[in-house]
Amino acid sequence: MTKKLDLLIIISIAILISVAAIVAFNLEFGLVKVGQHLTRLIILLVFSYFLYQEKQWARWVFVVVSLLAGLAGILATLSLIGLDEPNLGWAMFAIGAMSLFYLISSIYLGFVRKWK
């Protein structure tokens, strides 16, 4: 695949994850923290634009933030093990899947895909 297609796939999945997280949070807790969620989405969209334009600084910011988000998500998933709450299995699956995506995309963009 080409580099632009790789970037487009990663950016699209990251945006879908962010929108899905906002929708899920608002369905569960109502319209609280809407400003925080929209700010996070706007920052993601801005970084995604610069990442698609192949800016090196955006690449490394995306790699570092994705790596930290992936590691934090894995730790959050592990902390949920053993709790007896309804719908916890879905939360663990969602957080775990998002975390794995962020870890894989950060490793791919940072260390596998060659940039010039």
Phi, psi and omega in degrees: 000158178278162181296319180297321178292319176302313180297318180297319178295312181296315180297316181298316180294319179298319179292318177298319178297316181296315179295318179297321178295320179296314180296314180298318180297316181291327176292325182279317189245358182087189186274061173252150179061028180296318179299318179296316180293318180293323176298315179298319179294318179296318177298318178299317180296320179295312178296324179296320178300310181291328176294318179294331176281003176064039175281128183298318182297322179293324177300311184287326174297315179298318180297312183294314181295318179295320179296314178295319179295319179296315179294318178296322179293320177297316178297321178295319178297316179295328180288341180277346181296131177095349177281144181252084180232147176291146179064016181290329179300318178293321179295317179296318178297313182296313180295319179296317179294317177299318182296317178296319177300313181296319178296313182295317181293324179292319178294319180296309182291327184276326192230340183263309184284127179277135179241148175235000000 
